[in-house]
Amino acid sequence: MIANLIGGFVSIIIGTSLIAPVSVQVMVEGCSSNTSRSPTGATGYTCDSALYNATAWGATVLRLVPGFFALSILGIGIAVTYTSLRQAGIV
């Protein structure tokens, strides 16, 4: 039980520390090669790409990637907690 909690805790710590780099990488990859990328703002980059700033469904899906990454980390935390409590006989 303790091993599951420690492993889950490490997975959650690593996952939450990767949310910001994943978000920046998605934004940078959404920029095309002929756009300006200057290091400013909270994410570290500004982007004038037609894809990232468009209202098309592709740009919407691209903006949702970091959110779903964060939800998957939350799911790992819930699964690890439930498994550990189940093995302990609490649930």
PyMOL Python script that loads the backbone (N, CA, C, O; Angstrom):
from pymol import cmd

cmd.read_pdbstr("""\
ATOM      1  N   MET A   1       0.827  -1.185   0.000  1.00  0.00           N
ATOM      2  CA  MET A   1       0.000   0.000   0.000  1.00  0.00           C
ATOM      3  C   MET A   1       0.876   1.255   0.000  1.00  0.00           C
ATOM      4  O   MET A   1       0.626   2.188  -0.763  1.00  0.00           O
ATOM      5  N   ILE A   2       1.893   1.275   0.850  1.00  0.00           N
ATOM      6  CA  ILE A   2       2.781   2.433   0.909  1.00  0.00           C
ATOM      7  C   ILE A   2       3.537   2.596  -0.402  1.00  0.00           C
ATOM      8  O   ILE A   2       3.762   3.718  -0.857  1.00  0.00           O
ATOM      9  N   ALA A   3       3.931   1.475  -1.010  1.00  0.00           N
ATOM     10  CA  ALA A   3       4.648   1.544  -2.284  1.00  0.00           C
ATOM     11  C   ALA A   3       3.769   2.157  -3.367  1.00  0.00           C
ATOM     12  O   ALA A   3       4.242   2.954  -4.177  1.00  0.00           O
ATOM     13  N   ASN A   4       2.478   1.785  -3.384  1.00  0.00           N
ATOM     14  CA  ASN A   4       1.563   2.379  -4.358  1.00  0.00           C
ATOM     15  C   ASN A   4       1.406   3.876  -4.140  1.00  0.00           C
ATOM     16  O   ASN A   4       1.389   4.651  -5.096  1.00  0.00           O
ATOM     17  N   LEU A   5       1.293   4.278  -2.881  1.00  0.00           N
ATOM     18  CA  LEU A   5       1.153   5.705  -2.591  1.00  0.00           C
ATOM     19  C   LEU A   5       2.397   6.484  -2.980  1.00  0.00           C
ATOM     20  O   LEU A   5       2.296   7.578  -3.535  1.00  0.00           O
ATOM     21  N   ILE A   6       3.565   5.935  -2.695  1.00  0.00           N
ATOM     22  CA  ILE A   6       4.807   6.621  -3.053  1.00  0.00           C
ATOM     23  C   ILE A   6       4.964   6.702  -4.573  1.00  0.00           C
ATOM     24  O   ILE A   6       5.323   7.750  -5.110  1.00  0.00           O
ATOM     25  N   GLY A   7       4.696   5.597  -5.255  1.00  0.00           N
ATOM     26  CA  GLY A   7       4.768   5.607  -6.719  1.00  0.00           C
ATOM     27  C   GLY A   7       3.773   6.560  -7.340  1.00  0.00           C
ATOM     28  O   GLY A   7       4.102   7.267  -8.293  1.00  0.00           O
ATOM     29  N   GLY A   8       2.566   6.590  -6.818  1.00  0.00           N
ATOM     30  CA  GLY A   8       1.566   7.523  -7.320  1.00  0.00           C
ATOM     31  C   GLY A   8       1.935   8.958  -7.042  1.00  0.00           C
ATOM     32  O   GLY A   8       1.727   9.831  -7.885  1.00  0.00           O
ATOM     33  N   PHE A   9       2.487   9.215  -5.851  1.00  0.00           N
ATOM     34  CA  PHE A   9       2.902  10.569  -5.500  1.00  0.00           C
ATOM     35  C   PHE A   9       4.008  11.058  -6.432  1.00  0.00           C
ATOM     36  O   PHE A   9       3.986  12.209  -6.867  1.00  0.00           O
ATOM     37  N   VAL A  10       4.964  10.203  -6.738  1.00  0.00           N
ATOM     38  CA  VAL A  10       6.042  10.566  -7.659  1.00  0.00           C
ATOM     39  C   VAL A  10       5.472  10.837  -9.053  1.00  0.00           C
ATOM     40  O   VAL A  10       5.869  11.801  -9.708  1.00  0.00           O
ATOM     41  N   SER A  11       4.546   9.995  -9.507  1.00  0.00           N
ATOM     42  CA  SER A  11       3.932  10.205 -10.815  1.00  0.00           C
ATOM     43  C   SER A  11       3.179  11.530 -10.876  1.00  0.00           C
ATOM     44  O   SER A  11       3.245  12.239 -11.880  1.00  0.00           O
ATOM     45  N   ILE A  12       2.470  11.862  -9.815  1.00  0.00           N
ATOM     46  CA  ILE A  12       1.715  13.107  -9.784  1.00  0.00           C
ATOM     47  C   ILE A  12       2.652  14.304  -9.752  1.00  0.00           C
ATOM     48  O   ILE A  12       2.403  15.295 -10.439  1.00  0.00           O
ATOM     49  N   ILE A  13       3.716  14.234  -8.974  1.00  0.00           N
ATOM     50  CA  ILE A  13       4.684  15.339  -8.913  1.00  0.00           C
ATOM     51  C   ILE A  13       5.336  15.566 -10.272  1.00  0.00           C
ATOM     52  O   ILE A  13       5.447  16.706 -10.724  1.00  0.00           O
ATOM     53  N   ILE A  14       5.766  14.489 -10.926  1.00  0.00           N
ATOM     54  CA  ILE A  14       6.385  14.625 -12.248  1.00  0.00           C
ATOM     55  C   ILE A  14       5.368  15.146 -13.254  1.00  0.00           C
ATOM     56  O   ILE A  14       5.694  16.012 -14.065  1.00  0.00           O
ATOM     57  N   GLY A  15       4.153  14.638 -13.215  1.00  0.00           N
ATOM     58  CA  GLY A  15       3.127  15.081 -14.158  1.00  0.00           C
ATOM     59  C   GLY A  15       2.762  16.538 -13.988  1.00  0.00           C
ATOM     60  O   GLY A  15       2.640  17.262 -14.976  1.00  0.00           O
ATOM     61  N   THR A  16       2.585  16.986 -12.753  1.00  0.00           N
ATOM     62  CA  THR A  16       2.229  18.386 -12.542  1.00  0.00           C
ATOM     63  C   THR A  16       3.387  19.317 -12.883  1.00  0.00           C
ATOM     64  O   THR A  16       3.161  20.456 -13.289  1.00  0.00           O
ATOM     65  N   SER A  17       4.612  18.853 -12.725  1.00  0.00           N
ATOM     66  CA  SER A  17       5.737  19.700 -13.115  1.00  0.00           C
ATOM     67  C   SER A  17       5.873  19.796 -14.631  1.00  0.00           C
ATOM     68  O   SER A  17       6.530  20.710 -15.131  1.00  0.00           O
ATOM     69  N   LEU A  18       5.267  18.872 -15.367  1.00  0.00           N
ATOM     70  CA  LEU A  18       5.330  18.899 -16.827  1.00  0.00           C
ATOM     71  C   LEU A  18       4.164  19.630 -17.485  1.00  0.00           C
ATOM     72  O   LEU A  18       4.160  19.785 -18.706  1.00  0.00           O
ATOM     73  N   ILE A  19       3.184  20.079 -16.722  1.00  0.00           N
ATOM     74  CA  ILE A  19       2.028  20.751 -17.326  1.00  0.00           C
ATOM     75  C   ILE A  19       2.446  22.035 -18.036  1.00  0.00           C
ATOM     76  O   ILE A  19       2.031  22.271 -19.171  1.00  0.00           O
ATOM     77  N   ALA A  20       3.253  22.860 -17.395  1.00  0.00           N
ATOM     78  CA  ALA A  20       3.682  24.113 -18.025  1.00  0.00           C
ATOM     79  C   ALA A  20       4.551  23.877 -19.264  1.00  0.00           C
ATOM     80  O   ALA A  20       4.304  24.516 -20.287  1.00  0.00           O
ATOM     81  N   PRO A  21       5.564  22.985 -19.226  1.00  0.00           N
ATOM     82  CA  PRO A  21       6.330  22.738 -20.457  1.00  0.00           C
ATOM     83  C   PRO A  21       5.488  22.158 -21.598  1.00  0.00           C
ATOM     84  O   PRO A  21       5.721  22.479 -22.763  1.00  0.00           O
ATOM     85  N   VAL A  22       4.514  21.309 -21.270  1.00  0.00           N
ATOM     86  CA  VAL A  22       3.643  20.768 -22.320  1.00  0.00           C
ATOM     87  C   VAL A  22       2.822  21.894 -22.935  1.00  0.00           C
ATOM     88  O   VAL A  22       2.648  21.937 -24.153  1.00  0.00           O
ATOM     89  N   SER A  23       2.321  22.795 -22.115  1.00  0.00           N
ATOM     90  CA  SER A  23       1.533  23.916 -22.615  1.00  0.00           C
ATOM     91  C   SER A  23       2.359  24.815 -23.529  1.00  0.00           C
ATOM     92  O   SER A  23       1.888  25.240 -24.584  1.00  0.00           O
ATOM     93  N   VAL A  24       3.585  25.099 -23.121  1.00  0.00           N
ATOM     94  CA  VAL A  24       4.464  25.937 -23.948  1.00  0.00           C
ATOM     95  C   VAL A  24       4.815  25.222 -25.242  1.00  0.00           C
ATOM     96  O   VAL A  24       4.840  25.848 -26.302  1.00  0.00           O
ATOM     97  N   GLN A  25       5.087  23.922 -25.179  1.00  0.00           N
ATOM     98  CA  GLN A  25       5.441  23.173 -26.377  1.00  0.00           C
ATOM     99  C   GLN A  25       4.279  23.115 -27.360  1.00  0.00           C
ATOM    100  O   GLN A  25       4.488  23.222 -28.568  1.00  0.00           O
ATOM    101  N   VAL A  26       3.061  22.949 -26.859  1.00  0.00           N
ATOM    102  CA  VAL A  26       1.893  22.940 -27.740  1.00  0.00           C
ATOM    103  C   VAL A  26       1.735  24.291 -28.417  1.00  0.00           C
ATOM    104  O   VAL A  26       1.429  24.361 -29.607  1.00  0.00           O
ATOM    105  N   MET A  27       1.944  25.369 -27.659  1.00  0.00           N
ATOM    106  CA  MET A  27       1.820  26.695 -28.235  1.00  0.00           C
ATOM    107  C   MET A  27       2.903  26.952 -29.272  1.00  0.00           C
ATOM    108  O   MET A  27       2.626  27.524 -30.326  1.00  0.00           O
ATOM    109  N   VAL A  28       4.132  26.536 -28.986  1.00  0.00           N
ATOM    110  CA  VAL A  28       5.231  26.759 -29.919  1.00  0.00           C
ATOM    111  C   VAL A  28       5.032  25.930 -31.184  1.00  0.00           C
ATOM    112  O   VAL A  28       5.287  26.417 -32.285  1.00  0.00           O
ATOM    113  N   GLU A  29       4.581  24.686 -31.043  1.00  0.00           N
ATOM    114  CA  GLU A  29       4.340  23.849 -32.216  1.00  0.00           C
ATOM    115  C   GLU A  29       3.164  24.367 -33.053  1.00  0.00           C
ATOM    116  O   GLU A  29       3.101  24.124 -34.258  1.00  0.00           O
ATOM    117  N   GLY A  30       2.244  25.075 -32.412  1.00  0.00           N
ATOM    118  CA  GLY A  30       1.135  25.667 -33.157  1.00  0.00           C
ATOM    119  C   GLY A  30       1.561  26.837 -34.001  1.00  0.00           C
ATOM    120  O   GLY A  30       0.874  27.196 -34.958  1.00  0.00           O
ATOM    121  N   CYS A  31       2.693  27.444 -33.661  1.00  0.00           N
ATOM    122  CA  CYS A  31       3.234  28.550 -34.459  1.00  0.00           C
ATOM    123  C   CYS A  31       3.914  27.984 -35.691  1.00  0.00           C
ATOM    124  O   CYS A  31       4.631  26.987 -35.605  1.00  0.00           O
ATOM    125  N   SER A  32       3.699  28.597 -36.807  1.00  0.00           N
ATOM    126  CA  SER A  32       4.394  28.142 -38.007  1.00  0.00           C
ATOM    127  C   SER A  32       5.789  28.753 -38.041  1.00  0.00           C
ATOM    128  O   SER A  32       6.103  29.632 -37.237  1.00  0.00           O
ATOM    129  N   SER A  33       6.615  28.300 -38.952  1.00  0.00           N
ATOM    130  CA  SER A  33       8.014  28.719 -38.968  1.00  0.00           C
ATOM    131  C   SER A  33       8.198  30.163 -39.404  1.00  0.00           C
ATOM    132  O   SER A  33       9.251  30.747 -39.146  1.00  0.00           O
ATOM    133  N   ASN A  34       7.209  30.756 -40.054  1.00  0.00           N
ATOM    134  CA  ASN A  34       7.368  32.125 -40.528  1.00  0.00           C
ATOM    135  C   ASN A  34       6.680  33.146 -39.612  1.00  0.00           C
ATOM    136  O   ASN A  34       6.437  34.276 -40.036  1.00  0.00           O
ATOM    137  N   THR A  35       6.371  32.781 -38.398  1.00  0.00           N
ATOM    138  CA  THR A  35       5.761  33.719 -37.466  1.00  0.00           C
ATOM    139  C   THR A  35       6.785  34.195 -36.458  1.00  0.00           C
ATOM    140  O   THR A  35       7.859  33.610 -36.316  1.00  0.00           O
ATOM    141  N   SER A  36       6.444  35.248 -35.769  1.00  0.00           N
ATOM    142  CA  SER A  36       7.380  35.786 -34.780  1.00  0.00           C
ATOM    143  C   SER A  36       7.170  35.085 -33.450  1.00  0.00           C
ATOM    144  O   SER A  36       6.041  34.937 -32.984  1.00  0.00           O
ATOM    145  N   ARG A  37       8.256  34.661 -32.849  1.00  0.00           N
ATOM    146  CA  ARG A  37       8.230  34.064 -31.516  1.00  0.00           C
ATOM    147  C   ARG A  37       9.164  34.871 -30.631  1.00  0.00           C
ATOM    148  O   ARG A  37      10.383  34.715 -30.711  1.00  0.00           O
ATOM    149  N   SER A  38       8.623  35.707 -29.813  1.00  0.00           N
ATOM    150  CA  SER A  38       9.454  36.493 -28.918  1.00  0.00           C
ATOM    151  C   SER A  38       9.197  36.064 -27.482  1.00  0.00           C
ATOM    152  O   SER A  38       8.050  35.830 -27.101  1.00  0.00           O
ATOM    153  N   PRO A  39      10.257  35.957 -26.680  1.00  0.00           N
ATOM    154  CA  PRO A  39      10.088  35.491 -25.293  1.00  0.00           C
ATOM    155  C   PRO A  39       9.486  36.569 -24.387  1.00  0.00           C
ATOM    156  O   PRO A  39      10.214  37.375 -23.808  1.00  0.00           O
ATOM    157  N   THR A  40       8.174  36.579 -24.268  1.00  0.00           N
ATOM    158  CA  THR A  40       7.482  37.509 -23.370  1.00  0.00           C
ATOM    159  C   THR A  40       6.295  36.805 -22.757  1.00  0.00           C
ATOM    160  O   THR A  40       5.937  35.705 -23.176  1.00  0.00           O
ATOM    161  N   GLY A  41       5.688  37.421 -21.780  1.00  0.00           N
ATOM    162  CA  GLY A  41       4.444  36.905 -21.216  1.00  0.00           C
ATOM    163  C   GLY A  41       4.657  35.779 -20.224  1.00  0.00           C
ATOM    164  O   GLY A  41       5.787  35.409 -19.908  1.00  0.00           O
ATOM    165  N   ALA A  42       3.544  35.240 -19.739  1.00  0.00           N
ATOM    166  CA  ALA A  42       3.584  34.205 -18.705  1.00  0.00           C
ATOM    167  C   ALA A  42       4.119  32.891 -19.245  1.00  0.00           C
ATOM    168  O   ALA A  42       4.821  32.174 -18.532  1.00  0.00           O
ATOM    169  N   THR A  43       3.803  32.561 -20.493  1.00  0.00           N
ATOM    170  CA  THR A  43       4.264  31.295 -21.051  1.00  0.00           C
ATOM    171  C   THR A  43       5.669  31.407 -21.599  1.00  0.00           C
ATOM    172  O   THR A  43       6.296  30.386 -21.881  1.00  0.00           O
ATOM    173  N   GLY A  44       6.186  32.621 -21.760  1.00  0.00           N
ATOM    174  CA  GLY A  44       7.525  32.791 -22.275  1.00  0.00           C
ATOM    175  C   GLY A  44       7.583  33.063 -23.760  1.00  0.00           C
ATOM    176  O   GLY A  44       8.660  33.365 -24.273  1.00  0.00           O
ATOM    177  N   TYR A  45       6.462  32.970 -24.485  1.00  0.00           N
ATOM    178  CA  TYR A  45       6.458  33.180 -25.919  1.00  0.00           C
ATOM    179  C   TYR A  45       5.186  33.914 -26.340  1.00  0.00           C
ATOM    180  O   TYR A  45       4.130  33.767 -25.725  1.00  0.00           O
ATOM    181  N   THR A  46       5.315  34.694 -27.386  1.00  0.00           N
ATOM    182  CA  THR A  46       4.128  35.219 -28.057  1.00  0.00           C
ATOM    183  C   THR A  46       4.080  34.591 -29.437  1.00  0.00           C
ATOM    184  O   THR A  46       5.120  34.280 -30.017  1.00  0.00           O
ATOM    185  N   CYS A  47       2.911  34.408 -29.951  1.00  0.00           N
ATOM    186  CA  CYS A  47       2.747  33.720 -31.229  1.00  0.00           C
ATOM    187  C   CYS A  47       1.739  34.460 -32.078  1.00  0.00           C
ATOM    188  O   CYS A  47       0.639  34.776 -31.623  1.00  0.00           O
ATOM    189  N   ASP A  48       2.121  34.738 -33.322  1.00  0.00           N
ATOM    190  CA  ASP A  48       1.211  35.390 -34.255  1.00  0.00           C
ATOM    191  C   ASP A  48       0.797  34.432 -35.359  1.00  0.00           C
ATOM    192  O   ASP A  48       0.578  34.848 -36.497  1.00  0.00           O
ATOM    193  N   SER A  49       0.690  33.167 -35.031  1.00  0.00           N
ATOM    194  CA  SER A  49       0.370  32.152 -36.022  1.00  0.00           C
ATOM    195  C   SER A  49      -1.100  32.180 -36.378  1.00  0.00           C
ATOM    196  O   SER A  49      -1.955  32.462 -35.537  1.00  0.00           O
ATOM    197  N   ALA A  50      -1.382  31.886 -37.629  1.00  0.00           N
ATOM    198  CA  ALA A  50      -2.772  31.812 -38.066  1.00  0.00           C
ATOM    199  C   ALA A  50      -3.470  30.597 -37.471  1.00  0.00           C
ATOM    200  O   ALA A  50      -4.674  30.646 -37.220  1.00  0.00           O
ATOM    201  N   LEU A  51      -2.735  29.501 -37.239  1.00  0.00           N
ATOM    202  CA  LEU A  51      -3.344  28.289 -36.676  1.00  0.00           C
ATOM    203  C   LEU A  51      -3.695  28.479 -35.215  1.00  0.00           C
ATOM    204  O   LEU A  51      -4.808  28.153 -34.801  1.00  0.00           O
ATOM    205  N   TYR A  52      -2.773  28.997 -34.431  1.00  0.00           N
ATOM    206  CA  TYR A  52      -3.017  29.090 -32.995  1.00  0.00           C
ATOM    207  C   TYR A  52      -4.036  30.171 -32.655  1.00  0.00           C
ATOM    208  O   TYR A  52      -4.774  30.029 -31.679  1.00  0.00           O
ATOM    209  N   ASN A  53      -4.094  31.229 -33.422  1.00  0.00           N
ATOM    210  CA  ASN A  53      -5.027  32.320 -33.143  1.00  0.00           C
ATOM    211  C   ASN A  53      -6.332  32.205 -33.923  1.00  0.00           C
ATOM    212  O   ASN A  53      -7.195  33.075 -33.800  1.00  0.00           O
ATOM    213  N   ALA A  54      -6.495  31.167 -34.712  1.00  0.00           N
ATOM    214  CA  ALA A  54      -7.692  30.997 -35.518  1.00  0.00           C
ATOM    215  C   ALA A  54      -8.860  30.506 -34.666  1.00  0.00           C
ATOM    216  O   ALA A  54      -8.675  30.051 -33.537  1.00  0.00           O
ATOM    217  N   THR A  55     -10.047  30.605 -35.220  1.00  0.00           N
ATOM    218  CA  THR A  55     -11.229  30.102 -34.529  1.00  0.00           C
ATOM    219  C   THR A  55     -11.650  28.746 -35.073  1.00  0.00           C
ATOM    220  O   THR A  55     -12.742  28.267 -34.768  1.00  0.00           O
ATOM    221  N   ALA A  56     -10.801  28.129 -35.868  1.00  0.00           N
ATOM    222  CA  ALA A  56     -11.118  26.822 -36.449  1.00  0.00           C
ATOM    223  C   ALA A  56     -11.080  25.744 -35.381  1.00  0.00           C
ATOM    224  O   ALA A  56     -10.536  25.951 -34.296  1.00  0.00           O
ATOM    225  N   TRP A  57     -11.660  24.594 -35.690  1.00  0.00           N
ATOM    226  CA  TRP A  57     -11.710  23.508 -34.712  1.00  0.00           C
ATOM    227  C   TRP A  57     -10.316  22.983 -34.401  1.00  0.00           C
ATOM    228  O   TRP A  57     -10.080  22.500 -33.293  1.00  0.00           O
ATOM    229  N   GLY A  58      -9.388  23.064 -35.349  1.00  0.00           N
ATOM    230  CA  GLY A  58      -8.025  22.597 -35.101  1.00  0.00           C
ATOM    231  C   GLY A  58      -7.332  23.410 -34.020  1.00  0.00           C
ATOM    232  O   GLY A  58      -6.633  22.858 -33.171  1.00  0.00           O
ATOM    233  N   ALA A  59      -7.527  24.720 -34.052  1.00  0.00           N
ATOM    234  CA  ALA A  59      -6.928  25.576 -33.028  1.00  0.00           C
ATOM    235  C   ALA A  59      -7.582  25.332 -31.676  1.00  0.00           C
ATOM    236  O   ALA A  59      -6.915  25.391 -30.643  1.00  0.00           O
ATOM    237  N   THR A  60      -8.870  25.062 -31.678  1.00  0.00           N
ATOM    238  CA  THR A  60      -9.567  24.771 -30.420  1.00  0.00           C
ATOM    239  C   THR A  60      -9.050  23.484 -29.803  1.00  0.00           C
ATOM    240  O   THR A  60      -8.810  23.424 -28.597  1.00  0.00           O
ATOM    241  N   VAL A  61      -8.879  22.462 -30.615  1.00  0.00           N
ATOM    242  CA  VAL A  61      -8.354  21.192 -30.120  1.00  0.00           C
ATOM    243  C   VAL A  61      -6.923  21.373 -29.615  1.00  0.00           C
ATOM    244  O   VAL A  61      -6.541  20.795 -28.597  1.00  0.00           O
ATOM    245  N   LEU A  62      -6.136  22.176 -30.331  1.00  0.00           N
ATOM    246  CA  LEU A  62      -4.756  22.421 -29.920  1.00  0.00           C
ATOM    247  C   LEU A  62      -4.702  23.103 -28.565  1.00  0.00           C
ATOM    248  O   LEU A  62      -3.819  22.804 -27.761  1.00  0.00           O
ATOM    249  N   ARG A  63      -5.622  24.007 -28.298  1.00  0.00           N
ATOM    250  CA  ARG A  63      -5.654  24.689 -27.003  1.00  0.00           C
ATOM    251  C   ARG A  63      -6.141  23.779 -25.880  1.00  0.00           C
ATOM    252  O   ARG A  63      -5.878  24.064 -24.712  1.00  0.00           O
ATOM    253  N   LEU A  64      -6.841  22.696 -26.198  1.00  0.00           N
ATOM    254  CA  LEU A  64      -7.365  21.789 -25.173  1.00  0.00           C
ATOM    255  C   LEU A  64      -6.347  20.747 -24.697  1.00  0.00           C
ATOM    256  O   LEU A  64      -6.559  20.112 -23.664  1.00  0.00           O
ATOM    257  N   VAL A  65      -5.268  20.565 -25.418  1.00  0.00           N
ATOM    258  CA  VAL A  65      -4.294  19.525 -25.080  1.00  0.00           C
ATOM    259  C   VAL A  65      -3.747  19.669 -23.658  1.00  0.00           C
ATOM    260  O   VAL A  65      -3.746  18.679 -22.926  1.00  0.00           O
ATOM    261  N   PRO A  66      -3.278  20.854 -23.224  1.00  0.00           N
ATOM    262  CA  PRO A  66      -2.765  20.948 -21.839  1.00  0.00           C
ATOM    263  C   PRO A  66      -3.826  20.652 -20.786  1.00  0.00           C
ATOM    264  O   PRO A  66      -3.512  20.090 -19.737  1.00  0.00           O
ATOM    265  N   GLY A  67      -5.079  21.022 -21.051  1.00  0.00           N
ATOM    266  CA  GLY A  67      -6.148  20.730 -20.100  1.00  0.00           C
ATOM    267  C   GLY A  67      -6.382  19.235 -19.946  1.00  0.00           C
ATOM    268  O   GLY A  67      -6.557  18.743 -18.832  1.00  0.00           O
ATOM    269  N   PHE A  68      -6.384  18.517 -21.055  1.00  0.00           N
ATOM    270  CA  PHE A  68      -6.569  17.078 -20.974  1.00  0.00           C
ATOM    271  C   PHE A  68      -5.358  16.394 -20.346  1.00  0.00           C
ATOM    272  O   PHE A  68      -5.501  15.363 -19.689  1.00  0.00           O
ATOM    273  N   PHE A  69      -4.170  16.959 -20.542  1.00  0.00           N
ATOM    274  CA  PHE A  69      -2.982  16.433 -19.867  1.00  0.00           C
ATOM    275  C   PHE A  69      -3.141  16.574 -18.357  1.00  0.00           C
ATOM    276  O   PHE A  69      -2.833  15.646 -17.608  1.00  0.00           O
ATOM    277  N   ALA A  70      -3.620  17.736 -17.909  1.00  0.00           N
ATOM    278  CA  ALA A  70      -3.835  17.951 -16.473  1.00  0.00           C
ATOM    279  C   ALA A  70      -4.921  17.021 -15.937  1.00  0.00           C
ATOM    280  O   ALA A  70      -4.799  16.515 -14.821  1.00  0.00           O
ATOM    281  N   LEU A  71      -5.981  16.787 -16.714  1.00  0.00           N
ATOM    282  CA  LEU A  71      -7.035  15.858 -16.288  1.00  0.00           C
ATOM    283  C   LEU A  71      -6.513  14.432 -16.171  1.00  0.00           C
ATOM    284  O   LEU A  71      -6.945  13.683 -15.295  1.00  0.00           O
ATOM    285  N   SER A  72      -5.595  14.054 -17.041  1.00  0.00           N
ATOM    286  CA  SER A  72      -5.030  12.703 -16.936  1.00  0.00           C
ATOM    287  C   SER A  72      -4.183  12.560 -15.675  1.00  0.00           C
ATOM    288  O   SER A  72      -4.176  11.492 -15.062  1.00  0.00           O
ATOM    289  N   ILE A  73      -3.477  13.603 -15.280  1.00  0.00           N
ATOM    290  CA  ILE A  73      -2.715  13.569 -14.026  1.00  0.00           C
ATOM    291  C   ILE A  73      -3.665  13.462 -12.842  1.00  0.00           C
ATOM    292  O   ILE A  73      -3.387  12.741 -11.883  1.00  0.00           O
ATOM    293  N   LEU A  74      -4.783  14.175 -12.905  1.00  0.00           N
ATOM    294  CA  LEU A  74      -5.802  14.073 -11.856  1.00  0.00           C
ATOM    295  C   LEU A  74      -6.366  12.657 -11.792  1.00  0.00           C
ATOM    296  O   LEU A  74      -6.588  12.125 -10.705  1.00  0.00           O
ATOM    297  N   GLY A  75      -6.596  12.050 -12.944  1.00  0.00           N
ATOM    298  CA  GLY A  75      -7.083  10.666 -12.981  1.00  0.00           C
ATOM    299  C   GLY A  75      -6.099   9.688 -12.370  1.00  0.00           C
ATOM    300  O   GLY A  75      -6.502   8.737 -11.701  1.00  0.00           O
ATOM    301  N   ILE A  76      -4.811   9.911 -12.592  1.00  0.00           N
ATOM    302  CA  ILE A  76      -3.792   9.057 -11.965  1.00  0.00           C
ATOM    303  C   ILE A  76      -3.873   9.170 -10.451  1.00  0.00           C
ATOM    304  O   ILE A  76      -3.798   8.165  -9.744  1.00  0.00           O
ATOM    305  N   GLY A  77      -4.026  10.389  -9.957  1.00  0.00           N
ATOM    306  CA  GLY A  77      -4.123  10.585  -8.510  1.00  0.00           C
ATOM    307  C   GLY A  77      -5.326   9.894  -7.904  1.00  0.00           C
ATOM    308  O   GLY A  77      -5.224   9.279  -6.843  1.00  0.00           O
ATOM    309  N   ILE A  78      -6.473   9.989  -8.574  1.00  0.00           N
ATOM    310  CA  ILE A  78      -7.686   9.334  -8.082  1.00  0.00           C
ATOM    311  C   ILE A  78      -7.525   7.819  -8.118  1.00  0.00           C
ATOM    312  O   ILE A  78      -7.911   7.131  -7.174  1.00  0.00           O
ATOM    313  N   ALA A  79      -6.954   7.295  -9.210  1.00  0.00           N
ATOM    314  CA  ALA A  79      -6.777   5.843  -9.333  1.00  0.00           C
ATOM    315  C   ALA A  79      -5.821   5.292  -8.289  1.00  0.00           C
ATOM    316  O   ALA A  79      -6.076   4.235  -7.713  1.00  0.00           O
ATOM    317  N   VAL A  80      -4.735   5.990  -8.041  1.00  0.00           N
ATOM    318  CA  VAL A  80      -3.767   5.524  -7.047  1.00  0.00           C
ATOM    319  C   VAL A  80      -4.376   5.559  -5.652  1.00  0.00           C
ATOM    320  O   VAL A  80      -4.194   4.626  -4.870  1.00  0.00           O
ATOM    321  N   THR A  81      -5.097   6.628  -5.337  1.00  0.00           N
ATOM    322  CA  THR A  81      -5.738   6.728  -4.026  1.00  0.00           C
ATOM    323  C   THR A  81      -6.772   5.624  -3.836  1.00  0.00           C
ATOM    324  O   THR A  81      -6.810   4.990  -2.782  1.00  0.00           O
ATOM    325  N   TYR A  82      -7.600   5.390  -4.834  1.00  0.00           N
ATOM    326  CA  TYR A  82      -8.631   4.356  -4.734  1.00  0.00           C
ATOM    327  C   TYR A  82      -8.005   2.970  -4.588  1.00  0.00           C
ATOM    328  O   TYR A  82      -8.462   2.160  -3.781  1.00  0.00           O
ATOM    329  N   THR A  83      -6.959   2.700  -5.370  1.00  0.00           N
ATOM    330  CA  THR A  83      -6.308   1.386  -5.290  1.00  0.00           C
ATOM    331  C   THR A  83      -5.678   1.167  -3.921  1.00  0.00           C
ATOM    332  O   THR A  83      -5.778   0.081  -3.352  1.00  0.00           O
ATOM    333  N   SER A  84      -5.035   2.193  -3.399  1.00  0.00           N
ATOM    334  CA  SER A  84      -4.408   2.040  -2.085  1.00  0.00           C
ATOM    335  C   SER A  84      -5.441   1.852  -0.989  1.00  0.00           C
ATOM    336  O   SER A  84      -5.255   1.017  -0.105  1.00  0.00           O
ATOM    337  N   LEU A  85      -6.521   2.609  -1.031  1.00  0.00           N
ATOM    338  CA  LEU A  85      -7.571   2.451  -0.033  1.00  0.00           C
ATOM    339  C   LEU A  85      -8.272   1.099  -0.157  1.00  0.00           C
ATOM    340  O   LEU A  85      -8.677   0.509   0.846  1.00  0.00           O
ATOM    341  N   ARG A  86      -8.412   0.615  -1.382  1.00  0.00           N
ATOM    342  CA  ARG A  86      -9.027  -0.695  -1.595  1.00  0.00           C
ATOM    343  C   ARG A  86      -8.162  -1.813  -1.049  1.00  0.00           C
ATOM    344  O   ARG A  86      -8.666  -2.756  -0.439  1.00  0.00           O
ATOM    345  N   GLN A  87      -6.839  -1.706  -1.271  1.00  0.00           N
ATOM    346  CA  GLN A  87      -5.934  -2.721  -0.734  1.00  0.00           C
ATOM    347  C   GLN A  87      -5.884  -2.688   0.791  1.00  0.00           C
ATOM    348  O   GLN A  87      -5.635  -3.714   1.425  1.00  0.00           O
ATOM    349  N   ALA A  88      -6.114  -1.534   1.374  1.00  0.00           N
ATOM    350  CA  ALA A  88      -6.123  -1.422   2.827  1.00  0.00           C
ATOM    351  C   ALA A  88      -7.439  -1.891   3.424  1.00  0.00           C
ATOM    352  O   ALA A  88      -7.542  -2.046   4.641  1.00  0.00           O
ATOM    353  N   GLY A  89      -8.437  -2.118   2.598  1.00  0.00           N
ATOM    354  CA  GLY A  89      -9.729  -2.588   3.071  1.00  0.00           C
ATOM    355  C   GLY A  89     -10.657  -1.476   3.535  1.00  0.00           C
ATOM    356  O   GLY A  89     -11.680  -1.751   4.161  1.00  0.00           O
ATOM    357  N   ILE A  90     -10.326  -0.255   3.246  1.00  0.00           N
ATOM    358  CA  ILE A  90     -11.163   0.873   3.656  1.00  0.00           C
ATOM    359  C   ILE A  90     -12.339   1.070   2.712  1.00  0.00           C
ATOM    360  O   ILE A  90     -13.426   1.459   3.138  1.00  0.00           O
ATOM    361  N   VAL A  91     -12.123   0.805   1.443  1.00  0.00           N
ATOM    362  CA  VAL A  91     -13.186   0.973   0.449  1.00  0.00           C
ATOM    363  C   VAL A  91     -13.745  -0.379   0.069  1.00  0.00           C
ATOM    364  O   VAL A  91     -14.654  -0.461  -0.758  1.00  0.00           O
TER     365      VAL A  91
END
""", "prot")
cmd.dss("prot")
cmd.show_as("cartoon", "prot")
cmd.util.cbc("prot")
cmd.orient("prot")
